[in-house]
Amino acid sequence: MTPPPVKIDARVVFDSKRRLYDLQFKALGTNCRIQYSATSNDHAAVFAREAVQWVASFEGKYSRFREDSLISEINRNAGVCWTKIDAEVESIFAICDDLNFMTQGVLDPTMLPLIKLWDYRDAHECLPTDTAIAETMALIGWDQVERKPGSVYLPKPGMALDLGGFGKEYAVDKVAAIAVGNRIGACLVDFGRDIHALGTPPGAPAWHIGLENPEMPGASWSSLAAVDMGIATSGDYRRFFEHAGRRYGHIIDPRVGKPAINGILAVTIAANSCLEAGVLSTAVFVLGEEAGMKLVEGTFGAEGCIFMNSGIQQTSKFYEHVVEK
């Protein structure tokens, strides 16, 4: 049975000054905004309806926060039985294979038990013990997931999937593709600062994307000119908890079973797609400056910038995207 789509309350207005339609709604745990050009109000409405319907169906099927989602069903069946999946799910799991390999295991869809163990929303009067971490890490590993045509199985009770490591970015690119399918040449899809810039806005050479200063959230330290690219930023400066004077962010290093702490405050990546940008930004945040920069430099079409306690490091051509102040 296909899970029902979530209910999304969306509104779209036309900005006559910028000659752009502005569609806004809440979904996927964040604020979603799509700015786009269209030939008429009917044209704009058709795209808006199709985009919102796709997001509603995607969230209804893949959100771990919904009891009736397919992901929740797979997780409930961990250690019990196989779960039937369709061709779309198999294609997404194939993407997981590629992303897990590309990020040297940093992106792992089985990370949910560790995410819950270190949930930044908890008080954490005491940190998880080494024993608890070791027991939880035994449940982590994309290579442990068993698959066969039309079915998937998590072999250990307590294992659980979470597509949060790339699901929002995947959705951003899909909505951009829907725009292309609706003959919309200028569109900026922004789901919680995971971005796909399609074409250029009316009367401007590029979409202008501000980069938030992790040391001063809410303020920008620089900005990018974006045309036909994905942009994503990963950081721990908004979602974290503090214990004994030390900050623990929400991005977990699956290699050690703990939040990544390496002096990096934020990573911004510009790439051919939002999915690639988002996955790389998270991977760099976990891998650290040296290994992270090598990963980005070795990825065709990707450029990145690392905002650290000690300063800012960027790839050789990242400056080409920066808007001069």
C-alpha positions in Angstrom: 0.0 0.0 0.0 1.3 3.4 -0.9 1.5 5.7 2.1 -0.8 8.8 1.9 0.8 12.1 1.1 1.2 14.7 3.8 -1.0 17.7 3.9 0.8 20.8 2.8 -0.6 24.3 3.2 1.0 26.3 0.4 0.6 29.8 -0.9 1.9 31.5 -4.1 2.1 35.2 -4.8 3.4 37.2 -7.7 6.2 39.8 -7.1 5.6 42.3 -9.9 8.8 44.1 -9.1 11.0 41.1 -9.5 8.6 39.4 -12.0 8.7 36.2 -10.1 6.2 33.9 -8.6 6.9 33.0 -4.9 5.7 29.7 -3.6 6.1 29.0 0.1 5.2 26.1 2.3 6.4 24.0 5.2 7.5 20.4 4.5 10.4 18.0 5.1 10.9 19.6 8.5 11.8 23.0 7.1 10.6 26.1 5.3 10.4 25.6 1.6 10.4 28.4 -1.0 10.3 28.3 -4.8 10.8 31.4 -6.8 10.1 31.1 -10.5 9.1 32.8 -13.7 6.0 31.7 -15.7 4.1 32.8 -18.7 0.8 33.2 -17.0 -1.0 32.7 -13.7 -2.3 29.4 -15.0 1.1 28.3 -16.0 2.4 29.2 -12.5 -0.5 27.4 -10.8 0.1 24.2 -12.7 3.7 24.0 -11.7 3.0 25.0 -8.1 0.4 22.3 -7.8 2.6 19.6 -9.3 5.6 20.6 -7.2 3.7 20.6 -3.9 1.9 17.3 -4.7 5.3 15.7 -5.4 6.8 16.9 -2.1 3.7 15.8 -0.2 3.9 12.3 -1.6 7.7 12.1 -1.1 7.5 13.1 2.5 4.5 10.8 3.2 6.5 7.8 1.8 10.0 8.5 3.2 9.7 10.5 6.4 10.9 8.6 9.5 8.7 10.9 11.6 5.5 9.5 10.1 4.2 6.2 11.5 2.5 5.4 8.2 5.5 6.0 6.0 7.3 3.2 4.1 10.5 4.0 5.9 8.8 3.6 9.3 7.4 0.2 8.1 10.9 -1.0 7.1 12.2 0.1 10.5 9.4 -1.7 12.4 10.2 -4.8 10.5 13.9 -4.8 11.5 14.9 -8.3 12.6 11.4 -9.5 11.9 10.6 -9.7 8.2 11.2 -8.4 4.7 9.4 -5.3 3.5 8.1 -4.9 0.0 9.4 -2.0 -2.0 8.7 -0.6 -5.5 11.1 0.4 -8.3 11.3 4.0 -7.1 12.6 2.8 -3.7 15.1 0.5 -5.3 16.4 3.4 -7.4 16.8 5.5 -4.2 18.6 2.7 -2.5 20.9 2.5 -5.5 21.7 6.1 -5.0 22.5 5.3 -1.4 25.0 2.8 -2.6 26.8 5.4 -4.7 26.7 8.1 -2.0 27.9 5.7 0.7 30.9 4.8 -1.5 31.6 8.4 -2.6 31.7 9.7 0.9 33.9 6.9 2.2 31.0 5.6 4.4 30.2 9.0 6.0 26.8 9.1 4.4 25.1 6.0 5.9 21.3 5.7 5.8 21.4 3.3 8.8 22.6 6.1 11.1 19.3 6.6 12.9 20.2 4.7 16.1 23.3 7.0 16.5 21.3 10.1 15.7 18.8 9.2 18.4 21.6 8.4 20.9 23.1 11.8 20.4 19.8 13.7 19.8 20.7 17.4 20.2 17.2 18.2 21.4 17.8 16.2 24.6 19.2 17.7 27.8 22.2 15.2 27.9 23.0 15.6 31.6 25.3 12.7 30.9 27.0 11.8 27.6 26.4 8.3 26.1 28.8 5.8 27.5 31.4 4.0 25.5 29.3 0.8 26.0 26.2 2.4 24.7 28.1 3.9 21.7 29.6 0.5 20.9 26.2 -1.3 21.1 24.6 1.3 18.9 27.4 1.2 16.3 26.8 -2.5 15.9 23.5 -1.5 14.3 25.1 0.9 11.8 26.3 -0.1 8.4 24.7 0.3 5.0 26.4 -3.0 3.9 24.4 -4.8 6.5 21.1 -4.0 4.8 19.8 -7.0 2.8 18.1 -6.4 -0.5 16.5 -8.5 -3.2 14.3 -7.4 -6.1 11.2 -5.9 -4.6 12.1 -6.3 -1.0 14.5 -5.0 1.8 15.4 -6.3 5.2 17.2 -4.9 8.2 18.6 -8.0 9.8 19.1 -6.8 13.4 16.3 -5.6 15.7 17.0 -1.9 16.4 18.4 -1.1 13.0 16.7 1.8 11.3 16.9 3.8 8.2 16.8 7.6 7.9 17.1 9.4 4.5 17.6 12.7 6.2 21.2 12.8 5.1 20.2 13.4 1.5 16.4 13.3 1.2 15.8 17.0 1.2 18.5 17.6 -1.3 17.1 14.9 -3.5 13.7 16.5 -3.3 15.2 19.9 -4.3 16.6 18.5 -7.5 13.3 16.7 -8.3 11.3 19.9 -7.9 13.8 21.7 -10.2 13.3 18.9 -12.7 9.5 19.4 -12.4 10.1 23.0 -13.3 12.0 22.1 -16.4 9.2 19.7 -17.3 6.8 22.6 -17.1 8.9 24.8 -19.4 10.0 27.0 -16.6 13.5 28.3 -17.3 14.1 30.4 -14.2 13.6 28.8 -10.9 15.2 28.9 -7.5 14.3 26.0 -5.2 15.3 26.5 -1.6 14.4 23.9 1.0 16.0 25.0 4.3 19.0 26.5 2.5 19.5 23.4 0.3 19.3 25.1 -3.1 19.0 24.4 -6.8 19.4 27.4 -9.0 17.9 26.9 -12.5 18.6 29.5 -15.2 18.7 33.2 -14.2 16.0 35.5 -12.7 14.4 38.1 -14.9 16.8 41.1 -15.5 19.7 39.6 -13.5 22.8 37.6 -14.5 22.4 35.1 -11.6 20.6 34.1 -8.5 22.1 35.8 -5.4 22.7 33.3 -2.5 23.8 34.6 0.8 26.2 32.5 3.0 25.3 32.5 6.6 28.1 33.4 9.1 28.3 30.4 11.6 29.8 32.8 14.2 26.9 35.2 13.7 23.8 33.2 12.7 21.4 35.3 10.7 24.1 37.4 9.1 26.0 36.7 5.9 29.7 36.6 5.5 29.7 36.3 1.7 27.4 35.4 -1.1 27.4 33.4 -4.3 26.2 34.0 -7.9 24.3 30.8 -8.9 23.3 29.6 -12.3 22.3 26.0 -13.1 23.8 24.6 -10.0 23.2 23.1 -6.5 24.4 24.8 -3.3 24.3 23.3 0.2 25.8 24.2 3.6 26.4 21.8 6.5 27.2 23.1 9.9 26.6 22.5 13.6 26.0 26.0 14.8 22.2 25.8 14.9 21.5 22.3 16.0 23.7 21.3 18.9 23.8 20.8 22.7 26.5 21.7 25.2 27.9 19.6 27.9 30.7 20.5 30.3 31.5 23.6 28.2 31.8 21.7 24.9 29.5 21.8 22.0 28.2 18.6 20.3 26.5 19.1 17.0 23.9 17.1 15.1 26.3 15.8 12.4 27.6 12.3 13.5 30.8 10.7 12.5 29.8 7.0 11.9 33.4 5.9 12.1 33.6 6.7 15.9 29.9 7.0 16.8 30.1 10.5 18.0 29.4 14.1 16.8 32.1 15.4 14.4 34.3 17.8 16.3 37.3 19.0 14.2 37.3 22.8 14.2 35.0 23.1 11.3 31.9 25.3 11.8 30.4 25.2 8.3 31.0 23.8 4.8 29.5 25.2 1.7 29.6 23.3 -1.6 28.6 24.4 -5.1 28.0 21.4 -7.4 26.1 20.2 -10.4 23.1 19.2 -8.2 21.8 20.0 -4.8 22.1 16.3 -3.9 25.8 16.3 -4.7 26.4 19.6 -2.9 24.6 18.4 0.2 26.3 15.0 0.4 29.7 16.6 -0.1 29.1 19.3 2.4 28.2 16.8 5.1 31.1 14.5 4.2 33.6 17.3 4.3 32.3 18.4 7.7 32.9 14.9 9.0 36.2 14.1 7.2 37.9 17.3 8.2 39.8 19.9 6.3 42.5 17.9 4.6 40.5 14.8 3.5 37.5 16.9 2.9 39.2 19.2 0.5 40.7 16.3 -1.4 37.2 14.8 -1.8 35.8 18.0 -3.2 38.8 18.7 -5.5 38.4 15.2 -6.9 34.7 15.6 -7.7 34.0 17.0 -11.1 32.1 20.2 -11.2 32.3 20.7 -7.4 33.9 23.6 -5.5 33.8 24.2 -1.8 34.6 26.5 1.1 35.3 25.4 4.7 34.6 27.9 7.5 36.8 27.0 10.5 37.8 28.3 13.9 41.2 29.1 12.4 40.0 30.7 9.2 38.5 30.0 5.8 39.8 27.4 3.3 38.4 27.0 -0.2 39.0 25.0 -3.3 40.9 26.5 -6.2 37.9 27.8 -8.2 35.4 28.5 -5.5 36.1 32.2 -5.9 34.5 32.1 -9.3 31.1 31.8 -7.7 31.6 34.5 -5.1 29.9 37.8 -5.5 32.3 40.7 -5.1 31.4 43.0 -2.2 
